[in-house]
Amino acid sequence: MDSLSSSSSAIVESLRGCGISSSARLGKEELRKKFTMPQYLRLAMRDSIRYNDAAAGESRRVGGDDDSDEAAPLVPIVVFINPRSGGRCGPLLKERLQHLISEEQVLDILEVKPHEFIRYGLGCLEMLAALGDSCADETRERLRIMVAGGDGSVGWVLGCLSELHAQGRVPVPPVGIIPLGTGNDLSRSFGWGGSFPFSWKAAIKRSLNKATVAPLCLLDSWRFSISMPEGTVIEPPHCLKHTTEFTFDEDLEIEGELSENIIYYEGVFYNYFSIGMDAQVAYGFHNLRNEKPYLAQGPIANKIIYSGYSCTQGWFFTPCTSDPKLRGLKNILRMHVKKINSSEWEQVLVPTRFQMLV
């Protein structure tokens, strides 16, 4: 695992939430004027995503070499929403957001993946801008993204956006958060709140209001690589990507013999990542929510489920258990870090009785 350089850590910006007085609140029409893109741009982006081709939206361009009759919105916004978050209120939230902004600018993250939007949706805007469309150019420059979901959804979007910097496609759109998850740690860190209120209709408007005036701040990120014996069937999270090209640093000392068949993953994380018991609890909840969605009806129910998994994983009774699944991390994990501006790998020593690492 190595930390990204200071320049790379700036590739993803987050909108820092800030309080807004009632006098600064905007009505529906004012919101649409600030956020809604011209119809031809919305349809062009929709077509490009639908057909997996950034050029598919060119036919929607109606203004020749200069679309001067169409003005770019002051704060064009695209919202990703996770329908499984927020106590399964995703469909209602999506409908409300589409009513406030537009149907094409509110995307179900399970139907339109973030990398698809970046490759084809943003690609469409960039293509139109290259053809002389000033409205598309200004929309691309001003674009902001909101994520309605938990930390996993936010991290998924941020990870995909980080690829823009590597591709030289700037500016990277800043990201704001509508907290719909259980923990919402990223949302707490950037002032967007730790939970979604019961009066969610008003809360959505407040969150959109914040996005118009919230200042930008930088978000640190870290790149990490994982190697493990091949053969175990796993379903990696969105933050991990399988890679076939992976070479160990020559200066990195590996204890023991490496398996001949190794599978490699790499990804980016924000705030923190966890290995061991804490990760197992989160993974168990994730699987339960997918298999039995009727049990995960809201933050309170979710936290009760988390507590149950914590007990079954030995969270409170680890010293009294002999379950081999709860053996210390030291027996199964070797971790090294390489700091910024350093060529040396440093091993992170894990105490014998540690059951988790955050």
N, C-alpha and C positions, 0 to 999 in steps of 0.2 A: 504494500500500500504506500503510495507516495502522495505528498501534498502538491496541489497545483501551484504554479508560480503566482506571484501577486498580480501579474497582468491577466493570467487566465482566471484568477478568482473573480475578476470583474466581468466575466462573460455573461453572468446572469445577474440582473438587477431585480430587486424586489421593491414594490411600492410599500412604504411604511405607512400603516394606517394612522389616521389622525382624527381627532374629534371634530365634529361639525355642528355648529349651532343650528337650531331649528330654522332660523332666518335664512340659512344658506341652503336649505333643502330645495330640491328641484322637483317640479311636477313631471308627469309622464311625457308631455310634449317637449319640455325643455331637455329631458333626458334623451329622448330620441334625436333631437337636434345635435346634441353633443356626441352621441355614440354611434348612431346609425349611418352606415356607409350608403352611398348611392346604390340604387337597385342593380344597375348593370355590373357593379363591382361585386356585390353579394352573389349574384347569379353566376358570374364568371368564376369566382372562387369555389362555389358549390359544384359547378360542372367539372372543374379541374380535379377536385377531390373525388368526385363520383367516378370519373373515368381514369383516375390515376395518371393524369397527364396535365402538366402545368400549362400547355398550349391549348387545352380543350376549351378554355374560357375566352379565347381571343375573339370568337364570333359574337360575344356579348358587347364588344367594344363598338360604340356607335358614333363616336365623335371624331373619327379620322385621326389625324396626327396630334390634335390638341383638344382634349375634352374640357375646354374652358367653361362650358355651361354648367358643369357639375363641380360642386365644391366638396372638398374633403371635410369630414366632421372634425371638430376640434379635438376630440379624444376617441378615436375609433377603438372599439373594444371587441374582442372575441372571448367568449366564455366557454370553458370546458366544465361539464358537470358529470359527476359520478352518480348514477341513479341508485347505486347500492348504499350510498352514504346518506346521512341525515335521517336515519330511521326509516329508510325506504320511501322518503318523500321526494325522491329525485324527479319523478315525472311531473309532480305538481310544481316544483321549483323551476324545472325546465320550461313548463308552460308559462309561468309568471315572467321569467326572464325573456322569453321570446316575445311576450306581450309588451314588455318595456323597451326592448331593443329591436330585434328582428329575428325571424326564424333561422335565417342562414348564419347568424353570428353567434348562436348558442348551440354548442356541439355536445352530443353524448359521447363521453370519452371512451365508452366501450364500443361505439359504432364508428367513430372517426378517431383513430389513434393520433396522438400528438405528432408523431413523426410523419404521418400522412398529411396532416395539415401543414406542417413546415415544408415538406417536400413539394406538395402540389398547391396548397392554398396560398402560402407566402410566395411560392415560386410563380404563381399566376400574377400576383401583384408586381413582383419584380420584373416579369416579362413585359407586362403592360407599361410599366414605368420606363423600361428600356426602349419601348416603341414610341415614347414621347408623350405618354399619358400623365399629365401633371397631377391629376386627381389621384391616380393610383400611386404615384411617387410620394405625394404628401401623406396618403393613408398609410403606406408602408413605413414612413419615417415616424409617424405619430402613434402607431399601433401599440396598444397595451392588452395584456391578457389577464383574465381572471380565472381562477380555478375554484370551483365549488366542490369540495371534497375533503378528504383527510390528508394526512402527511404523505401517504403513498401516492395519491393522485397528484399532489403538488410536486413531489420529487420526480415523478414520471415526466411531467411537463418540463420541469427545469432541466432534467437530464437531456431531453430531446432538444431544447433550446440551446444548450451548451454547444451543440454541434455547429450552430450557425457561425460562431466565432472562428472555429477551426476551418470553416469553409469560406471565410472572408465575407460573409453575408451580414453586414451590420447596417443599422444598429440592431442589437438583440432586444426584442420587446421585453419591457419590465413586466413583472408578474405580481398580481394581488391575489388575495385569498378570501373566499367565503367559507368559514370553518364548518365542515359537516362531519368531521371524523370524531373519534372517541377521545384521543389525546390532543390533537391539533397543536403540537409543539412548535412547528414552523409558524403557524398563525400567531401563536402567543409571542414568539420571538420578534415578530415584525409588527406587533400592535394591531392585528386584525381581530383579536379576541380568541378566547379559548373554547367557545361553544356557540352554537346557533340558537337564538332565542325562540320561544314558542310563537311570538308575534313575527313570524318569518317574512311576511309580505312587506312590512315596513323595514325589516332588517335588510332585505335585498336592496331596496332603494338607498338605504344608508350606505351600504357597501359600495354601490355604484357611485354614489356621491363622493365617497372617499377617493375613488379611483381618479376623479377629475382633478383633485388638488393635492393628493398625497405626494410627498417628496420621494425621490429615488435614493436608495441606499444599496451598497454592495453586499453580496452574499458570498461568503467563503465556501469553497467546495473542495472535495478530495477525491482523487482517483484511486481505485483499489483493484487488485487482481487476486483471483482465487484459483488455486489448482487443487484438484482432487482426483482420486482414482476413478477411472471410467468404469461404467457398468451400472452405477446406481441411477435409477430412473427418478429424475427430479423435474419439477416445473419451476424454473427460475422466475423471480419477480421481474417486473418491468425494468428495474434499475440495473439488472445484470444482462449482459449480452454474451452469447457464446463466441469465442474467438479461437481460430486455429493457429494463429501466429502468436506465440508467447515464448520468450527466452528468458531464462534466469540470468540475473546480473552475475558476471564472473566473480565479483567480490562477495557475493552472498553465499554464506556457508550453510549448507543444508545437512541436518543431522539424519543419519540413516540412509537407506537406499530408496530411490524414487521408483515408483511403479513404471513399468514400460508403457502402459496405456493410461494416459492422464488427460483429463478434460479441463479446459480453461474457461474462465469467465472474467469479465472486467466490467466496471461500471463507475458511477460517480455517486457520492452521497453528500448530504447536507446535514448540519446540526450534529448528528451522531448516528452511529450504527451499532448493532448489538450482536453478540455471538453467545450462544449457550441457552440458559434457562429462559431468560427474558425473550429471546427470539423465538424459542419453542412455544411460549405462551401466545405470542402475537401470531405465529403461524397456525396454531390450533384454532384461534378465533377466526382467522381469515378463512380457513377451510370450512368451519362450521357455518359461517355467514353465507358461503357459497352453496353449501349443501342444504341448509335449513334456514333460508332467509327469514322465515316467519318468526324466528327466535330473536333476531337482531332488529328490534323495532325502535330503538332510540338510544341515546347516550347512557341513560340509567341502566337499561337492560344490558347494554354492551359491557358496562363496567362490572355488572354482576357476573356476566359470563367470564370476563377477564379474571375476576377473583377466583372463580371456580377452577379455571385452568391453572392459576397460580398454585392452588392447593394440590391439585393432582400432579403437578410437576415437582412437588417437594419444596416449594418456595419457603415454607415455614418450618419444615421438618427434615431438611436435608441432612443435618448431623446424625439423625436417628435412622436413616434409611440405608439399605445396602443395594438398592436398585441399580444395576449396571448402567442404565440410561442416564443416571444422575452423577456419573463419575466426573471428576474435575476436568476442566478445560485443558490442563497441562498435558493430559494423556492423549488428546486428539488434535491439538492446535499448536502450530508454530507461526508466530507473527513477527514480521520485520517492517520497519518504516524507514523511509528516506526523506529527510527534511529538505526544505527549500535551500537551494544553493549549496547542497552537500552531495558528495559523491559516495558517501558511505551509508551502508544499510546498518541499522541498529535493531537488535532483537529486543522485543518487548517481553520481558520475563513475566510469566503468569504463575502466581502462587498456587501451590498444590491444591488447596481446598476451594479455590475460586470456581463457582458454577456458572458465572456469566461475566461478560466483558462488554462495557458500553463505551 
